[in-house]
Amino acid sequence: MESYFKESKKEFIKYIKKNPFCTLEEWDNYAEENRYYSSITLMSHIFSDDTWELIKKKDVDPFQYLKELYIIMPDKPLHFIKNIIRYNNKEAQNERG
C-alpha cells in the first residue's frame, strides 16, 4: 500500500507540473482512469492534523495548497509569459541585424 501511495504521489507531481492550473476534478478523473489515489486520499496521507487546522483557519483551498507544495504556481498564464519571451528574443535579433 505504501508503494501505491508513493506511485500516486509521484504521478500527481508529474501531472501538476504539466498542468499547473488543473482543478481537483481534473486530477480525480485522471486518477480514476489510471488507478491512482484521488486528491482527498493524497491530502489525507500528506497533511498532518496541524496542517488541516491551519488550512481551515486561513480559509485556503486544500487542493491549491497541495499543488503549491510541489510546484511554484505562476500568477500569470504560462502562454502569456512565453509570448513575452518570444517578443524579447525577436527584438534582440532585430537590434543585432
Secondary structure as GFF3:
##gff-version 3
##sequence-region A 1 97
A	DSSP	alpha_helix	2	18	.	.	.	ID=ss1
A	DSSP	alpha_helix	24	34	.	.	.	ID=ss2
A	DSSP	alpha_helix	39	46	.	.	.	ID=ss3
A	DSSP	alpha_helix	49	58	.	.	.	ID=ss4
A	DSSP	alpha_helix	62	70	.	.	.	ID=ss5
A	DSSP	alpha_helix	78	96	.	.	.	ID=ss6
###
